[in-house]
Amino acid sequence: MSPIASRVLLRLGLIFGAVLLGGVLMWGLAGLGPSSLVSEREAEVLPPEQVSTLLTTRGFQVMSLERDGGLYRAEVHGVEGQQILHLDAASGDIIGMPQITGPAVPVDQLRRKLLAEGYREIGPIVWERGSYHTEATGPEGRRYTLKLETYSGELLERTPR
């Protein structure tokens, strides 16, 4: 191999190595390394042992505990006898489950309902932790975060942004 070809190959190897090293460093700085394999939502969820301890300190005897998305479903025995509780998986708070059952309100129907109430610039409507959530501009021009009931579409919370 000629000296010129050797120098060209050496330079290409150095450039490739620098690009590869830069990529690895950026990957780590961007939080995409192995330590970030647990999703942000999973990091927010309490472990079952902690939820069980919370229930025990509230006077319940835990018969079973299972996770269902953003909720824990616990079969417990307490003062009122045996019952099923639903808990927020991130906080451990006992939450009420709607008495209404059946299909949830379709997202397009929720959007039409919000438009009829004077909201505009409605963001994506997503279902999370037992209710629909979106952002929209109210009739008076102020931006809000909205929480809507799953089965009726009723406005549960309206928080200014």
LINCORQUI-V222843 format. One record per helix or strand of 3 or more residues. SS is the DSSP state (h for helix, s for strand). FROM is the first residue (numbers start at 0). LEN is the number of residues. Records with the same first field share a line. If there is no record, write none. Layout:
# LINCORQUI-V222843
SS: FROM-LEN  FROM-LEN
This chain:
# LINCORQUI-V222843
h: 2-27  33-3  39-5  47-10  106-10
s: 60-8  70-8  80-8  125-3  130-7  142-7  154-6
